Amino acid sequence: MPGVGDARVNLALATAEVEYPAADPAALIAAVKAAGFEALSEIAPAEAAAETAGRDAAAGRLLLLSAILSAPFLVNMVAMALGQGSLLPPPWQLALAIPVQGIAG
């Protein structure tokens, strides 16, 4: 097929790897399926790196949100360790804990 750079077949594992720098991925998958085989597309390393960076940024934002919502509990625990009562009323504790537990896990 025009545009295919390299193809490697492993008969023992019944797999093949195809590099197609100039070929249309949809046409390549259609050709493989027309030959009677299953074709799975794997994203390119640059796209994978961009996807990973996006997931890492989202995880960082979630961590920051969790830390902000958990900070009042830390202040409350320090106050209780110093002998004062709870500074956070139970409804506030619930309102702060639900997003941390429900969203961040």
ZAMARGU-4260 file (C-alpha; in steps of 0.2 Angstrom, whole numbers, plus 5000, padded with zeros to 4 digits):
<rodrens>
0) 5000/5000/5000 | 5007/5017/4996 | 5013/5027/5011 | 5017/5013/5022 | 5035/5015/5029
5) 5038/4998/5038 | 5028/4983/5042 | 5033/4969/5055 | 5023/4953/5057 | 5024/4941/5072
10) 5016/4925/5067 | 5018/4917/5084 | 5008/4931/5092 | 4997/4934/5077 | 5001/4953/5077
15) 5008/4965/5065 | 5015/4983/5067 | 5014/4995/5053 | 5022/5012/5052 | 5013/5023/5040
20) 5020/5041/5039 | 5012/5045/5023 | 4997/5034/5022 | 4979/5038/5027 | 4976/5028/5043
25) 4958/5025/5039 | 4962/5018/5022 | 4975/5007/5030 | 4963/5000/5043 | 4950/4997/5029
30) 4963/4987/5018 | 4968/4977/5033 | 4949/4973/5037 | 4946/4969/5019 | 4960/4956/5020
35) 4950/4948/5034 | 4960/4954/5049 | 4957/4965/5064 | 4965/4982/5064 | 4968/4992/5079
40) 4975/5010/5078 | 4988/5016/5090 | 4991/5035/5092 | 5007/5042/5087 | 5020/5046/5101
45) 5017/5065/5099 | 4999/5063/5101 | 5001/5052/5116 | 5013/5064/5124 | 5000/5078/5122
50) 4986/5067/5129 | 4997/5062/5144 | 5001/5081/5147 | 4982/5085/5147 | 4979/5071/5159
55) 4993/5077/5170 | 4987/5095/5170 | 4969/5089/5175 | 4976/5078/5189 | 4986/5093/5195
60) 4970/5104/5195 | 4961/5091/5205 | 4975/5089/5217 | 4975/5108/5220 | 4956/5109/5222
65) 4957/5094/5235 | 4971/5103/5245 | 4961/5119/5245 | 4945/5111/5251 | 4955/5100/5264
70) 4965/5115/5272 | 4951/5120/5284 | 4951/5102/5291 | 4970/5104/5294 | 4967/5121/5303
75) 4953/5112/5313 | 4964/5098/5318 | 4977/5110/5324 | 4965/5119/5334 | 4958/5103/5342
80) 4976/5097/5346 | 4978/5114/5356 | 4963/5110/5366 | 4950/5121/5357 | 4934/5114/5351
85) 4930/5111/5333 | 4930/5127/5323 | 4920/5119/5308 | 4902/5115/5311 | 4897/5098/5304
90) 4887/5105/5289 | 4903/5114/5284 | 4913/5098/5286 | 4901/5088/5275 | 4901/5102/5262
95) 4920/5102/5261 | 4922/5083/5262 | 4909/5078/5249 | 4919/5086/5234 | 4935/5079/5240
100) 4929/5061/5242 | 4916/5061/5228 | 4927/5069/5214 | 4945/5067/5219 | 4942/5050/5228
</rodrens>
